Amino acid sequence: MHNDLRKTAGQLIMIRFPGTVLDAATADFLKTNSIRAVCLFRGNMTDAAQLARLTADLRAVMGPEALIAIDQEGGAVVRSTWVPAPPAAMGLGAADDTDLAYRTGAAVARAVKSLGFNWNFAPVLDLNNNPHNPVIAERSFGAEPQRAAALAMAWMAGSHAEGVACCVKHFPGHGDTSVDSHRDLPTVNKPVDELHRLELAPFRIACAAGPLSAPAIMTAHIVYPTLDQENPATMSRRILTGLLRDEWHYQGIIITDGMDMHAIAGRYGVGNAAVRALTAGADMVMALGTTETQNETLDAIAAAIACGELSQADIDTRLARLSALALAYPCKPRSYKEDAADRAIMAEGWRRALTAYSVAGQAPQRPAAGAKVRLVARQDVVSDGVSEAGVPAAVVAASLRKLYDVELLTFADANTFDWSTLPQDGRYTMLASTSRLRYGENARSGWRPDLHLALWNPYQALDIQAPALLTYGFAGPALDAINAWLSGELQATGNAPVPGFCR
């Protein structure tokens, strides 16, 4: 009987596993527990051939209703790095074109479907209305609810047309936080009417369009005291069932964010939290972590089923929703012959996103062709825990060397670097910001470059009193767009879709 309950529990969780092949132990774990959902990360990937084999092996083990998921949002948050690089959501917000958003979502889907995925945990529907947000920033389409929702829904429509289900996140909204829920439990303490006007609005718009428009929603590990004083949204029946199901009549999938995140695992324990999420109204628990924590989660859910805490009717409803998603978006790979055309779509997005930021009336100026340029950048590649990697300073320097005589100077830590030691020899100076971290007072007051290349977090442009170019990401096409602007071939026509920036 216990094995049967574990098999039922297994259908309600999504796992991750290490490595680039499906080893015998993992395959046995999937089969034994009837697990039908996995999420793959960059550590599971080396190239297209390897990844196609891995997803084929997973389908063979998990069956025709397999859900194989990926975070391929665009910008910094992409797992497969060799397929065409999508612009970040805020880049699409800066371009402000729903047709471009649709074509981008479709291109992303074509690539990931060819690799064996049928579920993409994108796009982000959070409104980035806090410039100090440590984890959302350019992952958001902007700060205005209606426009952000329109762009996100266009992106999703493109994905769905190509057979890949989307999952909007992070409900009820992660935009106005100053804490990363991967590290601790944030609180968004706002009046209910303000939440409905801002954070909740894009999710409500997506829900109102029906489950075909937003087939899945991911929960946020955040406490919203005016909605539920005690429980983070992931474990809040008031929010998941009362608001999302009963008030908004949402019929799609509710899946939790990773339950291994410190906001949850460190406070509630993964097994207890999984049961609380399911009883609150979630359909699937993202049980990432380790085999040990996955077993703990399975045991806890099985025990909750055995004692009736999770009723058979509730389980049947959840399983029916998950089956419907898998059948609507079957996990069947496709050939990928559109690579070149999709790269052109992505390049268009990066170029149209490029945004000029002026300081004290001074717009960005182009140095003359062949000029002597000093590029200043962080020396290491920093992950923010979501993106998995940034761009090396040497890559930025190599790109600029196509146009200029570039000397590269790197620093280890902007907060301790002595900016006064930079040579004053007449070289045109560029600062390339290649991490998500905002600059502290040392960098803010210590130095003024001639041009700031904000290659990741656009809010970094507010820290340095210098004209800037905002790319909303650091992929190759972003560097190409900068070079096109520097050479006079391209104008920076993007408009930052958040407060605080002017052209």
C-alpha positions as CSV (number, residue, x, y, z in Angstrom):
1,M,0.0,0.0,0.0
2,H,2.8,2.4,0.9
3,N,4.3,1.9,-2.6
4,D,1.0,2.7,-4.2
5,L,0.8,5.9,-2.2
6,R,4.4,6.8,-3.1
7,K,3.4,6.3,-6.8
8,T,0.5,8.7,-6.4
9,A,2.8,11.2,-4.6
10,G,5.3,10.8,-7.4
11,Q,2.9,12.1,-9.9
12,L,2.5,15.3,-7.9
13,I,6.2,16.3,-7.8
14,M,8.8,17.6,-10.2
15,I,12.4,16.7,-9.5
16,R,15.9,17.6,-10.8
17,F,19.0,15.3,-10.8
18,P,22.7,15.8,-11.5
19,G,24.6,14.8,-14.6
20,T,24.2,14.7,-18.3
21,V,23.0,11.1,-18.7
22,L,20.0,9.3,-17.2
23,D,21.9,6.9,-14.9
24,A,20.3,3.6,-13.8
25,A,19.7,4.8,-10.2
26,T,17.8,7.9,-11.4
27,A,15.8,5.9,-14.0
28,D,14.9,3.5,-11.2
29,F,13.8,6.3,-8.9
30,L,11.6,7.8,-11.6
31,K,10.0,4.4,-12.4
32,T,9.6,3.2,-8.9
33,N,7.8,6.4,-7.8
34,S,5.9,7.1,-11.1
35,I,7.5,10.5,-11.4
36,R,6.3,12.2,-14.6
37,A,8.0,15.6,-14.3
38,V,11.6,16.8,-14.3
39,C,13.3,20.2,-14.7
40,L,16.7,20.3,-16.3
41,F,19.4,22.9,-15.7
42,R,22.6,23.9,-17.4
43,G,24.5,21.2,-15.5
44,N,22.4,18.6,-17.3
45,M,23.5,20.0,-20.7
46,T,26.5,20.0,-22.9
47,D,25.2,20.1,-26.5
48,A,22.2,19.4,-28.6
49,A,22.9,15.8,-29.3
50,Q,23.6,15.0,-25.7
51,L,20.5,16.8,-24.5
52,A,18.2,15.2,-27.1
53,R,19.5,11.8,-25.9
54,L,18.8,12.7,-22.3
55,T,15.3,13.9,-22.9
56,A,14.5,10.9,-25.1
57,D,15.7,8.6,-22.3
58,L,13.5,10.5,-19.9
59,R,10.4,10.1,-22.1
60,A,11.1,6.4,-22.4
61,V,11.1,6.1,-18.6
62,M,8.3,8.6,-17.7
63,G,5.9,7.7,-20.5
64,P,3.6,9.6,-22.9
65,E,2.5,12.1,-20.2
66,A,6.0,13.2,-19.3
67,L,6.5,16.9,-18.4
68,I,10.1,17.9,-19.1
69,A,10.7,21.5,-18.1
70,I,13.3,24.2,-18.6
71,D,13.9,27.9,-17.5
72,Q,14.4,29.5,-20.9
73,E,13.2,33.0,-20.2
74,G,15.7,35.0,-22.2
75,G,18.4,37.5,-21.2
76,A,20.5,36.1,-18.3
77,V,18.1,33.3,-17.5
78,V,18.6,30.6,-20.1
79,R,19.8,27.1,-19.6
80,S,20.6,26.0,-23.2
81,T,23.2,28.5,-24.4
82,W,23.9,27.3,-27.9
83,V,20.4,27.9,-29.3
84,P,19.4,31.4,-30.4
85,A,19.7,33.8,-27.5
86,P,16.4,35.5,-26.6
87,P,16.3,39.1,-25.4
88,A,15.2,39.6,-21.8
89,A,11.7,40.4,-21.0
90,M,12.6,44.0,-20.1
91,G,14.4,44.3,-23.4
92,L,11.1,43.4,-25.1
93,G,9.4,45.9,-22.8
94,A,11.9,48.5,-24.1
95,A,11.1,47.6,-27.7
96,D,7.4,47.6,-26.8
97,D,6.1,45.5,-29.7
98,T,3.7,42.6,-29.1
99,D,4.5,41.2,-32.6
100,L,8.1,41.0,-31.7
101,A,7.2,39.4,-28.3
102,Y,5.1,36.8,-30.1
103,R,7.9,36.0,-32.6
104,T,10.4,35.7,-29.8
105,G,8.2,33.3,-27.7
106,A,7.7,31.2,-30.8
107,A,11.5,31.1,-31.6
108,V,12.3,30.1,-28.0
109,A,9.7,27.3,-28.2
110,R,11.0,25.9,-31.5
111,A,14.5,25.6,-30.0
112,V,13.5,24.0,-26.7
113,K,11.0,21.7,-28.3
114,S,13.7,20.4,-30.7
115,L,15.7,19.5,-27.5
116,G,12.9,17.5,-26.0
117,F,11.1,20.0,-23.7
118,N,7.4,20.6,-23.6
119,W,7.2,23.0,-20.6
120,N,9.0,26.3,-20.3
121,F,9.0,28.1,-16.9
122,A,8.5,31.5,-18.6
123,P,7.6,34.3,-18.9
124,V,7.9,36.4,-15.8
125,L,4.8,38.3,-15.0
126,D,6.3,40.1,-12.0
127,L,6.3,43.9,-12.2
128,N,9.7,45.2,-11.4
129,N,8.6,48.2,-9.3
130,N,11.6,48.0,-6.9
131,P,14.9,49.2,-8.4
132,H,16.8,47.3,-5.6
133,N,15.1,43.9,-6.4
134,P,18.0,41.4,-6.3
135,V,16.5,38.7,-8.5
136,I,13.9,40.0,-11.0
137,A,15.0,43.3,-12.6
138,E,15.4,42.7,-16.4
139,R,13.4,39.5,-16.1
140,S,10.3,41.6,-15.9
141,F,8.6,43.2,-18.9
142,G,8.2,46.4,-17.0
143,A,6.4,48.2,-14.3
144,E,3.0,49.0,-15.9
145,P,0.6,46.0,-15.5
146,Q,-1.5,46.2,-18.7
147,R,1.5,46.6,-21.0
148,A,3.6,43.9,-19.2
149,A,0.6,41.5,-19.4
150,A,0.1,42.2,-23.1
151,L,3.7,41.5,-23.9
152,A,3.8,38.4,-21.8
153,M,0.6,37.0,-23.3
154,A,2.0,37.7,-26.8
155,W,5.2,35.8,-25.9
156,M,3.1,32.9,-24.5
157,A,0.9,32.8,-27.6
158,G,4.0,32.4,-29.7
159,S,5.3,29.5,-27.5
160,H,1.9,27.8,-27.5
161,A,1.6,28.0,-31.2
162,E,4.8,26.0,-31.4
163,G,3.7,23.3,-28.9
164,V,5.5,24.3,-25.7
165,A,3.5,25.1,-22.6
166,C,4.4,28.3,-20.6
167,C,4.3,28.9,-16.9
168,V,3.9,32.5,-15.7
169,K,5.7,33.4,-12.5
170,H,6.0,34.3,-9.6
171,F,2.4,34.6,-8.3
172,P,1.3,36.9,-6.6
173,G,4.4,39.0,-7.6
174,H,8.1,39.1,-6.8
175,G,8.8,42.5,-8.3
176,D,8.7,44.7,-5.2
177,T,11.1,42.7,-3.0
178,S,14.6,43.5,-1.7
179,V,15.2,39.9,-0.7
180,D,15.9,37.0,-3.0
181,S,13.6,34.0,-2.0
182,H,16.4,31.6,-3.0
183,R,18.2,33.0,0.1
184,D,15.5,34.1,2.6
185,L,11.7,34.7,2.9
186,P,10.7,38.1,1.6
187,T,7.6,40.0,2.7
188,V,5.6,42.4,0.5
189,N,3.5,44.4,3.0
190,K,1.1,46.5,0.9
191,P,-2.6,47.3,1.1
192,V,-4.8,44.9,-0.7
193,D,-6.0,47.6,-3.2
194,E,-2.4,48.4,-4.1
195,L,-1.6,44.7,-4.7
196,H,-4.7,44.5,-7.0
197,R,-3.6,47.6,-8.8
198,L,0.0,46.5,-9.3
199,E,1.4,43.1,-8.4
200,L,-1.8,41.0,-9.0
201,A,-3.0,42.9,-12.1
202,P,-0.9,41.1,-14.8
203,F,-1.7,37.7,-13.3
204,R,-5.4,38.5,-13.2
205,I,-5.3,39.7,-16.8
206,A,-3.7,36.4,-17.8
207,C,-6.1,34.3,-15.8
208,A,-9.1,36.2,-17.3
209,A,-7.9,35.1,-20.8
210,G,-8.4,31.5,-19.8
211,P,-6.2,28.5,-19.1
212,L,-5.3,28.2,-22.8
213,S,-3.6,31.6,-22.5
214,A,-1.8,30.8,-19.2
215,P,-1.9,27.0,-18.7
216,A,0.3,27.2,-15.6
217,I,1.2,29.6,-12.8
218,M,4.2,29.3,-10.5
219,T,3.9,30.4,-6.9
220,A,6.2,32.8,-5.0
221,H,7.8,32.0,-1.7
222,I,6.8,35.4,-0.3
223,V,4.5,36.5,2.6
224,Y,1.8,39.0,1.7
225,P,0.5,40.0,5.1
226,T,-2.6,41.7,3.8
227,L,-3.6,38.6,1.9
228,D,-2.4,36.0,4.5
229,Q,-0.5,37.1,7.6
230,E,1.1,33.7,8.3
231,N,1.8,31.7,5.2
232,P,4.0,32.4,2.1
233,A,1.9,32.3,-1.1
234,T,3.2,28.9,-1.9
235,M,1.5,27.5,1.2
236,S,-1.4,29.9,1.5
237,R,-4.9,28.5,0.9
238,R,-6.3,32.0,1.0
239,I,-4.1,33.0,-1.9
240,L,-4.0,29.8,-4.1
241,T,-7.5,28.6,-3.5
242,G,-9.4,31.6,-2.2
243,L,-8.0,34.2,-4.6
244,L,-6.7,32.2,-7.6
245,R,-9.2,29.4,-7.9
246,D,-12.4,30.7,-6.3
247,E,-12.3,34.4,-7.0
248,W,-10.5,34.4,-10.3
249,H,-11.8,31.0,-11.5
250,Y,-8.4,29.9,-12.7
251,Q,-8.5,26.4,-14.1
252,G,-4.8,25.8,-15.1
253,I,-1.9,24.2,-13.3
254,I,-0.5,25.7,-10.0
255,I,3.1,24.6,-9.5
256,T,5.3,25.8,-6.7
257,D,8.7,27.4,-7.1
258,G,11.6,25.2,-6.0
259,M,10.9,23.9,-2.5
260,D,14.7,23.6,-1.9
261,M,15.0,27.4,-1.7
262,H,16.0,28.7,1.7
263,A,12.7,30.7,2.0
264,I,10.9,27.3,2.3
265,A,13.3,24.5,3.1
266,G,15.2,26.3,5.8
267,R,12.0,27.4,7.7
268,Y,9.4,24.7,7.2
269,G,11.2,21.5,6.1
270,V,10.6,20.2,2.6
271,G,8.2,17.4,3.4
272,N,5.9,19.5,5.6
273,A,6.1,22.4,3.1
274,A,5.1,20.1,0.2
275,V,2.0,18.9,2.0
276,R,1.1,22.4,3.0
277,A,1.5,23.6,-0.6
278,L,-0.8,20.8,-1.9
279,T,-3.5,21.4,0.7
280,A,-3.3,25.1,-0.1
281,G,-4.2,24.4,-3.7
282,A,-1.0,23.7,-5.6
283,D,-1.2,20.9,-8.2
284,M,2.5,20.1,-8.3
285,V,5.4,20.5,-6.0
286,M,8.8,21.4,-7.4
287,A,10.9,19.0,-5.3
288,L,14.3,19.9,-6.5
289,G,17.1,19.5,-4.0
290,T,18.6,16.0,-3.5
291,T,17.3,12.4,-3.7
292,E,17.2,12.5,0.1
293,T,14.9,15.6,0.2
294,Q,12.9,14.1,-2.7
295,N,12.3,10.9,-0.7
296,E,11.3,13.0,2.3
297,T,8.8,14.9,0.1
298,L,7.4,11.6,-1.3
299,D,7.0,10.1,2.2
300,A,5.3,13.2,3.5
301,I,2.8,13.4,0.7
302,A,2.1,9.6,0.9
303,A,1.4,10.0,4.6
304,A,-0.9,12.9,4.0
305,I,-2.8,10.8,1.5
306,A,-3.0,7.9,3.9
307,C,-4.5,9.9,6.7
308,G,-6.9,11.8,4.4
309,E,-5.2,15.2,4.8
310,L,-5.1,15.1,1.0
311,S,-8.5,13.7,-0.2
312,Q,-8.7,11.3,-3.2
313,A,-11.0,13.8,-4.9
314,D,-8.4,16.6,-4.6
315,I,-5.7,14.2,-5.9
316,D,-7.9,13.2,-8.8
317,T,-8.5,16.8,-9.7
318,R,-4.8,17.6,-9.6
319,L,-3.8,14.5,-11.7
320,A,-6.5,15.4,-14.3
321,R,-5.1,18.9,-14.7
322,L,-1.5,17.6,-15.1
323,S,-2.6,15.0,-17.6
324,A,-4.5,17.6,-19.6
325,L,-1.4,19.8,-19.8
326,A,0.8,16.9,-20.9
327,L,-1.7,15.8,-23.5
328,A,-2.2,19.4,-24.8
329,Y,1.6,19.8,-25.1
330,P,3.0,16.4,-25.8
331,C,6.6,15.9,-25.3
332,K,7.6,15.1,-28.9
333,P,10.8,16.5,-30.3
334,R,10.9,18.2,-33.6
335,S,13.6,18.9,-36.1
336,Y,15.1,22.4,-35.9
337,K,15.7,23.9,-39.3
338,E,14.9,27.5,-38.2
339,D,18.1,28.2,-36.4
340,A,19.3,31.0,-38.7
341,A,15.9,32.6,-39.0
342,D,15.4,32.5,-35.3
343,R,18.8,34.1,-34.7
344,A,17.7,37.0,-36.9
345,I,14.5,37.4,-34.8
346,M,16.6,37.4,-31.6
347,A,19.1,39.9,-33.0
348,E,16.2,42.2,-34.0
349,G,15.0,42.0,-30.4
350,W,18.4,42.8,-28.9
351,R,18.8,45.7,-31.3
352,R,15.4,47.2,-30.7
353,A,15.9,46.9,-27.0
354,L,19.1,48.9,-26.9
355,T,18.4,52.0,-24.7
356,A,20.4,55.2,-24.3
357,Y,20.5,56.7,-20.8
358,S,21.5,60.4,-20.4
359,V,22.9,62.0,-17.3
360,A,22.5,65.7,-16.6
361,G,21.5,66.2,-20.2
362,Q,24.6,64.4,-21.6
363,A,23.7,61.6,-24.0
364,P,26.0,58.7,-24.7
365,Q,28.8,59.7,-27.2
366,R,30.5,57.4,-29.6
367,P,34.3,57.4,-29.6
368,A,35.9,57.8,-33.0
369,A,36.7,54.6,-35.0
370,G,40.0,53.1,-34.0
371,A,40.1,55.2,-30.8
372,K,42.1,54.1,-27.8
373,V,39.6,52.7,-25.3
374,R,40.1,51.5,-21.7
375,L,37.5,48.9,-20.8
376,V,36.9,48.5,-17.0
377,A,35.0,45.4,-15.9
378,R,34.7,42.9,-13.1
379,Q,37.3,40.2,-13.4
380,D,35.2,37.1,-12.5
381,V,32.0,35.8,-13.9
382,V,29.3,36.0,-11.2
383,S,26.2,34.0,-11.1
384,D,23.1,35.4,-9.2
385,G,21.9,31.9,-8.4
386,V,19.3,32.0,-11.2
387,S,21.3,32.9,-14.3
388,E,24.1,30.4,-13.6
389,A,26.7,32.5,-15.4
390,G,27.6,36.0,-16.6
391,V,29.9,37.2,-19.4
392,P,33.7,37.2,-19.0
393,A,35.4,40.6,-19.3
394,A,37.6,39.2,-22.0
395,V,34.6,38.5,-24.2
396,V,33.4,42.1,-23.9
397,A,36.9,43.3,-24.7
398,A,37.2,41.0,-27.7
399,S,33.9,42.3,-29.1
400,L,35.0,46.0,-28.7
401,R,38.4,45.2,-30.3
402,K,36.5,44.9,-33.6
403,L,36.2,48.7,-33.5
404,Y,38.9,50.0,-31.1
405,D,42.3,49.7,-29.6
406,V,41.1,48.3,-26.3
407,E,43.1,48.0,-23.0
408,L,41.2,45.8,-20.5
409,L,41.5,46.6,-16.8
410,T,39.6,44.4,-14.3
411,F,38.7,44.7,-10.6
412,A,37.8,42.0,-8.1
413,D,35.3,43.9,-6.0
414,A,33.7,47.3,-6.9
415,N,33.1,48.0,-3.2
416,T,36.8,47.8,-2.3
417,F,38.5,48.7,-5.6
418,D,40.5,52.0,-5.5
419,W,38.9,53.8,-8.5
420,S,41.4,56.6,-8.2
421,T,44.2,54.3,-9.4
422,L,42.8,54.2,-12.9
423,P,45.2,55.9,-15.3
424,Q,44.3,59.5,-16.4
425,D,46.0,59.2,-19.8
426,G,43.2,60.4,-22.2
427,R,41.9,57.0,-23.2
428,Y,38.2,56.9,-23.7
429,T,36.9,54.8,-20.7
430,M,34.1,52.4,-20.7
431,L,32.7,50.6,-17.7
432,A,31.1,47.2,-18.5
433,S,28.7,46.0,-15.8
434,T,28.7,42.2,-16.1
435,S,26.9,41.1,-12.9
436,R,23.5,41.7,-11.4
437,L,24.9,43.4,-8.3
438,R,24.1,47.1,-7.7
439,Y,27.1,49.4,-7.1
440,G,27.8,50.6,-3.6
441,E,28.9,54.0,-2.5
442,N,32.6,53.4,-3.3
443,A,31.9,53.0,-7.0
444,R,29.2,55.6,-7.0
445,S,31.4,58.3,-5.7
446,G,34.8,57.1,-6.9
447,W,34.8,57.4,-10.7
448,R,33.1,58.5,-13.8
449,P,33.6,56.6,-17.1
450,D,32.9,58.2,-20.4
451,L,30.4,55.5,-21.2
452,H,28.7,52.8,-19.1
453,L,27.7,49.6,-20.8
454,A,25.0,48.2,-18.5
455,L,25.1,44.6,-19.8
456,W,22.8,43.0,-17.2
457,N,20.9,44.8,-14.6
458,P,19.7,48.1,-16.1
459,Y,19.3,49.7,-12.7
460,Q,23.1,49.8,-12.4
461,A,23.0,52.8,-14.8
462,L,21.4,54.7,-11.9
463,D,24.4,54.0,-9.8
464,I,27.1,55.5,-12.0
465,Q,26.8,59.1,-13.0
466,A,27.7,58.6,-16.6
467,P,25.8,58.2,-19.9
468,A,24.9,54.6,-20.5
469,L,23.7,52.0,-22.9
470,L,21.2,49.5,-21.5
471,T,21.1,46.0,-23.1
472,Y,19.1,44.1,-20.5
473,G,21.4,41.2,-21.0
474,F,24.9,40.1,-22.0
475,A,24.4,37.5,-24.8
476,G,26.4,37.8,-28.0
477,P,23.6,39.7,-29.9
478,A,23.7,42.3,-27.1
479,L,27.4,42.9,-27.7
480,D,26.7,43.0,-31.5
481,A,24.0,45.6,-30.9
482,I,26.4,47.8,-28.9
483,N,29.0,47.6,-31.7
484,A,26.3,48.5,-34.2
485,W,25.5,51.6,-32.1
486,L,29.2,52.5,-31.6
487,S,29.8,52.3,-35.4
488,G,26.9,54.5,-36.1
489,E,24.9,51.8,-37.9
490,L,22.2,51.6,-35.2
491,Q,20.3,54.1,-33.1
492,A,19.3,53.2,-29.5
493,T,15.5,53.5,-29.8
494,G,14.5,51.4,-26.7
495,N,12.7,53.0,-23.8
496,A,13.3,51.6,-20.4
497,P,9.8,50.4,-19.3
498,V,10.4,51.2,-15.6
499,P,10.5,54.5,-13.7
500,G,13.8,56.4,-13.2
501,F,15.1,56.4,-16.7
502,C,15.0,59.1,-19.4
503,R,16.5,59.1,-22.9
